[in-house]
Amino acid sequence: MSTDVTAKNPAPAPPGGSRTGEADGLLRLLLDGMRQNMRQYGMLIALGVIVALFAVWSGGDLLLPRNVSNLVLQNSYILILAIGMMIVIIAGHIDLSVGSVTAFTGGVAAVLMVQHDIPWPLAVVLCLAIGAAAGAAQGFLIAYAGMPSFIVTLAGMLVFRGLTEVFLKGQTLGPFPESLQKISNGFLPEVGPNTNYHNLTVLLGIVLIGFVVWQEVRDRKRQQQYSLEVLPAKLFAVKLTALTAVVVIFTLLLASYKGAPVVLLILAALLVGFGYLMRNAIIGRHIYAIGGNLPAAKLSGVKDKKVTFLVFLNMGMLAALAGLVFAARFNAASPKAGLNFELEAIAASFIGGASMSGGVGTVLGAIIGGLVLGVLNNGMNLVGIGTDWQQVIKGLVLLAAVGFDVWNKRKVGS
């Protein structure tokens, strides 16, 4: 009995088939990476779409160098608050008092500098200390007295709003020293020969490109060391090229006007500092732990009360810094300053990827969320949309961001 065995040779691949398969594989990896980082990539894509939409709708006015500088100046204090609020939300809490603390510290600064002629550097230090003390007081009640953060900070919102009225006696107080005003309204000085660009800003842009490339390459090598999935070399090169292009465009836009605003350097320092703190420092991991799973964090030895206390102390200090920047920008302290700032900061955090359940979010996400709101505000003003419809649109954007978060959780869970 014999058995015939017929060899089945595969059909020859059509010309270009291997390239098509490689392209499909790269596309599949890209889509998988986007699914795994849906919050971050989703908000980046949304920001890009919003910028492109209003750039076309406004006839290019949105991307004029002067308007880009104004975007940074107008949203600086909200971005500062959003950084602190993101950390508070990651820890599983909320802070409704930041707008009132912003107004209170701005009022105290005005009283110290305008009425008592205290040197502005000393007044700044005192105001930051007052903000930290306000946050620490609320943090103590939340962490050690066991009171809900919503109730404590709601009470703080009323208390500090009232104290602002007391300190300012219901009046607007100013002006501030010119040196303090430059922190919020000033630009880096001109140096070097005339090149039609702000040389120092161009230099900082080059340094930033080098830093971004170095950090991305370092993170990729670390992921490879721990056998984690990384983007293919070609897609990684595309990512680096896109990041470099964004930095170059932003740098040239700023350098075409008056250069980088001073407050942008403050924001950059906060972004780098708190980004490193949340990613690499022990305290950052503990914040994610208590927000993600408090019982498990306690069993792991995390001092949750101390961490919560420090989170609110930090929020108070950042609120004070935002208050100083806001007061310096408008060259006066007002009892009505900071109204709805807490809502803007919370909205920026959730749009930037925070979750109501805690344990999720990044400092960069807070900046992205704040920029989404800032570009929306600026773009709608440029095209003449009324303030009534602006509120409606921003509310719908926030609702869409939270709905996207809920949908993403359900999809991951299923």
LINGI-V378210 format. One record per pair of residues at least 24 apart in sequence whose ideal C-beta (glycine too) atoms are under 6 Angstrom apart, sorted by the first residue. I is the first residue (numbers start at 1). J is the second residue. D is the distance in Angstrom with one decimal. If there is no record, write none. Layout:
i=I j=J d=D
i=I j=J d=D
This chain:
i=26 j=232 d=6.0
i=30 j=235 d=5.8
i=38 j=408 d=5.3
i=39 j=353 d=3.7
i=43 j=352 d=5.9
i=43 j=368 d=4.9
i=47 j=368 d=5.9
i=47 j=371 d=5.9
i=47 j=372 d=5.3
i=50 j=375 d=5.3
i=51 j=375 d=5.8
i=54 j=379 d=3.1
i=57 j=383 d=5.2
i=58 j=382 d=4.2
i=58 j=383 d=5.5
i=61 j=382 d=5.3
i=62 j=379 d=5.7
i=65 j=253 d=4.9
i=65 j=256 d=4.1
i=65 j=257 d=3.8
i=66 j=257 d=5.3
i=68 j=253 d=4.6
i=69 j=257 d=5.1
i=71 j=374 d=5.7
i=71 j=378 d=5.6
i=72 j=261 d=5.3
i=72 j=264 d=5.3
i=73 j=261 d=5.7
i=75 j=374 d=3.7
i=76 j=263 d=4.4
i=76 j=325 d=5.6
i=77 j=322 d=4.1
i=77 j=325 d=4.8
i=77 j=326 d=4.5
i=78 j=344 d=5.0
i=78 j=370 d=5.4
i=79 j=267 d=5.7
i=79 j=367 d=5.9
i=79 j=370 d=4.4
i=80 j=318 d=5.6
i=80 j=321 d=5.7
i=80 j=322 d=4.4
i=81 j=322 d=5.0
i=81 j=345 d=3.9
i=82 j=345 d=4.9
i=82 j=348 d=3.9
i=82 j=349 d=5.8
i=82 j=366 d=4.1
i=82 j=370 d=4.5
i=83 j=270 d=5.6
i=83 j=274 d=5.7
i=83 j=363 d=5.7
i=83 j=366 d=5.3
i=84 j=315 d=4.2
i=84 j=318 d=3.7
i=85 j=345 d=4.1
i=85 j=346 d=5.9
i=85 j=349 d=4.9
i=86 j=349 d=4.5
i=86 j=354 d=5.8
i=86 j=361 d=5.2
i=86 j=366 d=3.7
i=87 j=311 d=5.8
i=88 j=311 d=5.8
i=88 j=315 d=5.4
i=89 j=349 d=5.2
i=89 j=354 d=4.5
i=90 j=287 d=5.6
i=90 j=291 d=4.8
i=90 j=361 d=4.8
i=91 j=287 d=5.0
i=91 j=290 d=5.8
i=91 j=291 d=4.7
i=91 j=311 d=4.9
i=92 j=291 d=4.1
i=92 j=358 d=3.2
i=93 j=149 d=3.9
i=94 j=149 d=5.5
i=94 j=150 d=5.7
i=95 j=153 d=4.7
i=95 j=315 d=5.3
i=96 j=153 d=4.3
i=96 j=154 d=5.1
i=96 j=157 d=5.0
i=96 j=342 d=5.2
i=97 j=153 d=4.3
i=97 j=156 d=3.4
i=97 j=157 d=4.5
i=98 j=319 d=4.4
i=98 j=342 d=4.8
i=98 j=345 d=6.0
i=99 j=338 d=3.9
i=99 j=341 d=3.6
i=99 j=342 d=4.3
i=100 j=157 d=4.7
i=100 j=160 d=3.7
i=100 j=161 d=4.3
i=101 j=131 d=6.0
i=101 j=134 d=5.3
i=101 j=160 d=5.2
i=101 j=319 d=4.0
i=102 j=319 d=5.2
i=102 j=322 d=5.1
i=102 j=323 d=3.9
i=102 j=338 d=3.9
i=102 j=341 d=5.6
i=103 j=164 d=4.6
i=103 j=337 d=4.2
i=103 j=338 d=3.8
i=104 j=160 d=4.3
i=104 j=163 d=5.5
i=104 j=164 d=4.7
i=105 j=130 d=5.9
i=105 j=131 d=5.0
i=105 j=320 d=4.1
i=105 j=323 d=3.8
i=106 j=323 d=4.0
i=106 j=327 d=3.6
i=106 j=333 d=4.4
i=106 j=337 d=5.5
i=107 j=164 d=4.7
i=107 j=167 d=4.5
i=107 j=168 d=4.7
i=107 j=333 d=4.7
i=109 j=324 d=5.9
i=109 j=327 d=5.9
i=110 j=173 d=4.0
i=110 j=333 d=3.5
i=111 j=167 d=5.6
i=114 j=173 d=5.5
i=120 j=177 d=4.8
i=120 j=179 d=5.9
i=120 j=180 d=4.6
i=127 j=320 d=5.2
i=127 j=324 d=5.9
i=128 j=317 d=5.6
i=128 j=320 d=5.0
i=131 j=316 d=4.6
i=131 j=317 d=5.0
i=131 j=319 d=5.4
i=131 j=320 d=2.4
i=132 j=313 d=5.4
i=132 j=316 d=5.2
i=132 j=317 d=4.2
i=134 j=316 d=4.6
i=135 j=312 d=4.6
i=135 j=313 d=4.6
i=135 j=315 d=5.1
i=135 j=316 d=2.0
i=136 j=313 d=4.4
i=138 j=312 d=5.3
i=139 j=309 d=4.2
i=139 j=312 d=3.1
i=139 j=313 d=5.5
i=143 j=305 d=4.3
i=143 j=308 d=4.0
i=143 j=309 d=4.4
i=144 j=305 d=5.7
i=164 j=335 d=5.4
i=165 j=335 d=5.0
i=168 j=335 d=5.2
i=170 j=335 d=5.8
i=172 j=332 d=5.1
i=172 j=334 d=4.7
i=173 j=333 d=5.0
i=174 j=331 d=5.2
i=174 j=332 d=3.2
i=175 j=331 d=4.8
i=176 j=328 d=5.6
i=176 j=331 d=5.6
i=180 j=328 d=4.9
i=181 j=328 d=5.1
i=181 j=331 d=5.9
i=183 j=262 d=5.7
i=183 j=328 d=5.4
i=184 j=263 d=5.6
i=184 j=325 d=4.8
i=184 j=328 d=3.9
i=184 j=329 d=3.9
i=185 j=329 d=5.9
i=186 j=262 d=4.6
i=187 j=258 d=4.4
i=187 j=259 d=4.7
i=187 j=261 d=5.6
i=188 j=259 d=4.7
i=188 j=260 d=5.2
i=197 j=255 d=4.1
i=198 j=255 d=4.2
i=198 j=259 d=3.3
i=201 j=254 d=5.3
i=201 j=255 d=4.2
i=201 j=259 d=4.2
i=201 j=260 d=4.5
i=202 j=255 d=5.1
i=205 j=251 d=3.0
i=208 j=247 d=5.5
i=209 j=244 d=5.5
i=209 j=247 d=5.2
i=212 j=243 d=5.4
i=213 j=240 d=6.0
i=274 j=363 d=4.7
i=275 j=363 d=4.6
i=278 j=363 d=5.8
i=288 j=359 d=5.5
i=291 j=358 d=3.1
i=291 j=359 d=3.9
i=292 j=359 d=2.8
i=347 j=398 d=4.9
i=348 j=373 d=5.6
i=350 j=401 d=5.5
i=350 j=402 d=5.7
i=351 j=401 d=4.3
i=355 j=405 d=5.8
